[in-house]
Each structure stands twice: as structure tokens, then as C-alpha cells.
Amino acid sequence: MTTIAVEFESLQEAAQHLGDDISSHDKARLENLSTGHLREQSDARDELYDYVDGLWEKTKADVPDAGARDEYAGLAGLRDLAEVLKDNAHEILDGRDD
């Protein structure tokens, strides 16, 4: 097993990198789903994103400078990653003819 050490400025940056890294694999798997299963996957990802986005919006309301604070970078990163997953499903679903 190969270990790769990569340093990121924050957990958010790491999550963004992870989203970029997995997108092609995720989209390939989504392409193999039936349209019905792809819709289910898209709906589930929408719910995940909405939940995490709600947490992020609540945090920003409670802590106005949350975006600049390291202790909130993980939540911001999770939101970014959930957005990538949501967008991947929508992209593949939008590309379907049926």
C-alpha cells in the first residue's frame, strides 16, 4: 500500500481536493445506474446537501466569522463535498434522455 502525504491549509481545502479527486469515479458509477436509481441517488444527495448547508448557515448566523475560523473548516468542507456529490448526480441525471 502506498501512502501519499499531502498538506492542506484547512480541512475545507482537503474536502475540496477530495471532491475533485472522486468526481470522475463517482460520475462513472452514477452513469451505470438505472434512471430510477439515479433519481433516488440524486434525491438522497439533495437531502444530504440541504442538511449540511443548513448546519453551515446556522453556524454562520451564530458565528459571523465562521468562514475564517479553523474550527469550522471541517463543516465548510463537508458542505463543499456534499455539493460536489449533489452536482455530480444532477449532471448525470440532466444528461439522460428519458
C-alpha positions in Angstrom: 0.0 0.0 0.0 1.3 3.4 -1.0 1.0 6.3 1.4 0.7 9.8 -0.1 1.3 12.7 2.2 -0.4 15.9 1.1 -0.7 19.1 3.2 -3.7 21.4 3.0 -4.2 24.8 4.5 -7.5 23.6 6.0 -10.0 20.8 6.3 -12.1 22.7 3.8 -9.3 22.7 1.2 -8.8 18.9 1.8 -12.5 18.3 1.3 -12.5 20.3 -1.9 -9.5 18.3 -3.2 -11.3 15.1 -2.3 -14.4 16.2 -4.2 -12.2 16.9 -7.3 -10.5 13.6 -6.9 -13.6 11.4 -6.6 -15.8 13.2 -9.2 -14.8 11.1 -12.2 -15.2 7.8 -10.3 -18.5 9.0 -8.8 -19.9 10.1 -12.2 -18.8 6.8 -13.8 -20.7 4.8 -11.2 -23.7 7.1 -11.5 -23.7 6.5 -15.3 -24.2 2.8 -14.6 -27.4 3.3 -12.5 -30.8 2.9 -13.9 -32.7 6.2 -14.3 -34.9 5.3 -11.3 -31.9 4.6 -9.1 -30.1 7.7 -10.3 -33.2 9.8 -9.3 -33.1 8.1 -5.9 -29.4 8.9 -5.6 -30.0 12.5 -6.7 -32.8 12.9 -4.1 -30.6 11.5 -1.3 -27.7 13.8 -2.2 -30.1 16.8 -2.3 -31.2 15.9 1.2 -27.6 15.5 2.4 -26.6 18.8 0.9 -29.6 20.6 2.3 -28.9 19.2 5.8 -25.3 20.2 5.8 -26.0 23.5 4.2 -28.5 24.2 6.9 -25.9 23.4 9.5 -23.4 25.7 7.8 -26.0 28.6 7.5 -26.9 28.2 11.2 -23.3 28.3 12.1 -22.7 31.4 10.1 -25.7 33.0 11.7 -24.4 32.2 15.2 -20.7 32.9 14.4 -20.4 35.6 11.7 -16.7 35.0 11.1 -17.1 31.2 10.9 -15.7 31.1 7.4 -12.4 32.5 8.6 -12.1 30.2 11.7 -10.2 26.9 11.5 -12.6 25.2 13.9 -15.4 25.5 11.3 -13.4 24.4 8.3 -14.5 20.8 8.6 -18.1 21.8 8.3 -17.5 24.1 5.4 -15.5 21.3 3.7 -18.3 18.8 4.3 -20.7 21.3 2.7 -18.4 21.6 -0.3 -18.1 17.8 -0.6 -21.8 17.3 -0.4 -22.3 19.9 -3.1 -19.9 18.1 -5.4 -21.8 14.8 -4.9 -25.2 16.6 -5.4 -23.9 18.3 -8.6 -22.5 15.1 -10.0 -25.8 13.3 -9.7 -27.7 16.2 -11.2 -25.2 16.4 -14.1 -25.7 12.8 -15.0 -29.4 12.9 -14.5 -29.8 16.0 -16.7 -27.8 14.2 -19.4 -30.4 11.4 -19.6 -32.8 11.4 -22.5 -35.6 9.6 -20.7 
